[in-house]
Amino acid sequence: MELEERKKATEELTKRVEKRAKDKYGELVLTLQKGIGSSHHLLKGGKEDIFFFDFDYIVEDPLTCKKIAERFSDKVQQIAEYRGRKPDFLGFIEKDGIGTVGALRLSGFISSLTETPNILIRHNRELPYARIKVAKEYQVESTQRLEGKNILIISDVSTTGKELIDAIEEVRDNGGNVTDALVYFSRHSFETKKGFQEIGVTSLCFNN
């Protein structure tokens, strides 16, 4: 009986959490529903909420994975039209084994849909050039692996924006150019968005 009561309480909590997420962020939450979890602890940067998104669970479902990859692909094409050029690479962030793997699991899918090669941005490498993993066929004749190349950085969920800013710095340290960073779900504050503007980057997402 106790097990049944706990199960019922968990189901009720899940429904409340999903409703709050949908009320706050709209229909986008429907594609994230498989990864919504209840959370009464602080998020990164000290923000507090009763729910979080685990992107790893979300992309395990093939239909949801396809829908999210297609949304990313459409947005990449919109950005390319706005900028008047396609990015040379899509940059995906390796998350050092902490938290979810996130959008990295969609990298090949999004690259194939957009016909744009992707690179891996690795925060945990000591040498600057080692923080960018790019196929040899795309490397330039320079000590900076991305010299003159335009990179669109893609990630899953961003709260403080620090991970994206670190990735932008690592791309720029390797000679690359970044004007846009695209995340599926953002909790960025006004101050965080302003911080991106100050470094010449537009932070884009699907939930606002």
C-alpha positions in Angstrom: 0.0 0.0 0.0 2.8 2.4 0.9 4.4 1.7 -2.5 1.1 2.5 -4.3 0.8 5.8 -2.3 4.4 6.8 -3.2 3.7 6.0 -6.9 0.5 8.1 -6.8 2.3 11.0 -5.1 5.0 10.9 -7.7 2.5 10.9 -10.6 0.7 13.9 -9.1 4.0 15.8 -8.6 5.0 15.0 -12.2 1.7 16.4 -13.5 2.0 19.6 -11.4 5.6 20.0 -12.6 4.6 19.5 -16.3 1.7 21.9 -16.0 3.9 24.6 -14.4 6.6 24.1 -17.2 3.9 24.3 -19.9 2.3 27.4 -18.3 5.7 29.1 -18.1 7.2 28.1 -21.4 4.3 27.2 -23.7 3.9 24.4 -26.3 7.7 23.9 -26.7 7.6 22.0 -23.5 5.6 19.2 -25.2 8.8 18.2 -27.1 10.7 18.2 -23.8 8.1 16.3 -21.8 10.0 13.0 -21.6 12.9 14.9 -19.9 11.1 17.0 -17.3 12.1 16.2 -13.8 11.0 17.7 -10.4 13.7 19.7 -8.7 13.7 21.6 -5.4 17.4 22.5 -5.5 19.1 25.4 -7.1 20.0 25.4 -10.7 23.3 26.6 -12.1 24.0 30.2 -11.1 21.7 30.1 -8.1 18.4 30.2 -10.0 15.5 28.2 -8.4 12.7 26.3 -10.0 10.7 23.2 -9.3 11.6 21.5 -12.6 14.6 20.8 -14.9 15.1 19.3 -18.3 17.3 16.2 -18.9 18.0 16.4 -22.6 19.5 12.9 -22.7 16.2 11.3 -21.9 14.5 13.5 -24.5 16.6 12.5 -27.4 16.4 8.8 -26.6 13.0 8.8 -28.2 13.5 8.6 -32.0 10.4 10.6 -33.0 11.2 13.4 -30.5 14.8 13.3 -31.6 13.8 13.7 -35.2 11.5 16.6 -34.4 14.1 18.5 -32.3 16.8 18.0 -35.0 14.5 19.3 -37.7 13.7 22.4 -35.5 17.4 23.0 -35.1 17.9 22.5 -38.8 15.2 25.0 -39.7 16.6 27.6 -37.3 20.1 27.1 -38.7 18.8 27.8 -42.2 16.9 30.9 -40.9 20.1 32.2 -39.4 22.0 31.6 -42.6 19.5 33.6 -44.6 19.6 36.4 -42.1 23.4 36.5 -42.1 23.6 36.1 -45.9 25.9 33.1 -45.6 25.9 29.5 -44.3 28.1 28.8 -41.3 31.3 26.9 -42.2 30.8 24.6 -39.1 28.3 23.8 -36.4 30.0 23.8 -33.1 28.8 21.3 -30.4 30.0 21.3 -26.8 31.6 18.4 -25.0 30.3 18.7 -21.5 33.3 17.1 -19.6 31.1 14.2 -18.3 29.2 16.5 -16.0 25.4 16.7 -16.5 23.8 15.7 -19.8 25.6 15.1 -23.0 22.8 17.2 -24.6 22.8 18.4 -28.2 26.1 16.6 -28.9 24.0 13.4 -29.5 22.2 15.2 -32.3 25.3 16.6 -34.0 25.5 14.2 -36.9 21.7 14.4 -37.5 21.6 18.2 -37.6 24.8 18.3 -39.8 23.2 16.0 -42.3 20.0 17.9 -42.4 21.8 21.3 -42.9 24.6 19.8 -45.0 27.1 21.6 -42.7 30.1 19.9 -41.1 30.4 20.0 -37.3 33.2 20.4 -34.9 33.6 19.4 -31.2 34.4 22.1 -28.6 36.2 20.5 -25.6 36.6 22.7 -22.5 38.8 20.2 -20.6 41.8 20.2 -22.9 44.9 22.0 -21.7 46.2 23.3 -25.1 44.0 25.9 -26.9 44.2 24.1 -30.3 43.3 20.8 -28.7 40.0 22.3 -27.5 38.7 22.2 -31.0 38.3 18.8 -32.7 37.9 19.2 -36.5 38.3 16.6 -39.2 41.7 16.9 -41.0 40.0 17.5 -44.3 38.6 20.7 -43.0 41.6 22.0 -41.1 43.3 25.1 -42.4 47.0 25.7 -42.9 47.5 27.6 -39.7 48.3 27.2 -36.1 44.7 28.2 -35.5 42.5 25.4 -36.6 39.5 27.6 -37.5 41.2 30.7 -38.9 38.7 32.7 -41.0 35.8 30.2 -40.4 32.3 31.1 -39.3 31.0 28.8 -36.5 27.4 28.5 -35.2 27.4 27.1 -31.7 24.6 24.8 -30.8 23.6 23.5 -27.4 20.6 22.0 -25.6 19.8 23.8 -22.4 21.5 27.0 -21.0 20.9 28.6 -17.7 23.8 31.0 -17.0 25.3 31.1 -20.5 28.8 30.4 -19.1 29.2 27.2 -21.1 28.3 29.0 -24.3 30.6 31.9 -23.6 33.5 29.6 -22.8 32.9 27.8 -26.2 32.8 31.1 -28.0 36.2 32.1 -26.5 37.7 28.7 -27.5 36.5 29.1 -31.1 37.9 32.6 -31.2 41.2 31.5 -29.7 41.4 29.2 -32.6 40.8 32.0 -35.2 37.1 31.3 -35.7 34.3 33.8 -35.9 31.1 33.4 -33.9 28.0 35.7 -34.3 25.3 33.4 -33.1 24.7 30.7 -30.4 21.6 28.6 -30.6 20.1 26.6 -27.7 16.9 24.6 -27.6 15.8 25.8 -24.2 17.1 28.9 -22.4 16.8 30.3 -18.9 18.9 33.3 -19.7 18.3 36.5 -17.7 18.3 39.9 -19.2 21.8 40.5 -17.9 23.0 37.2 -19.6 21.6 38.3 -22.9 23.2 41.6 -22.6 26.5 39.9 -21.9 26.3 38.0 -25.2 25.5 41.3 -27.0 28.6 42.9 -25.5 30.8 40.2 -27.0 29.1 40.5 -30.4 27.0 37.3 -30.3 23.2 36.9 -30.6 21.9 34.2 -28.3 18.9 32.4 -29.8 16.5 29.8 -28.4 13.1 28.3 -29.1 11.2 29.2 -25.9 11.2 33.0 -26.3 
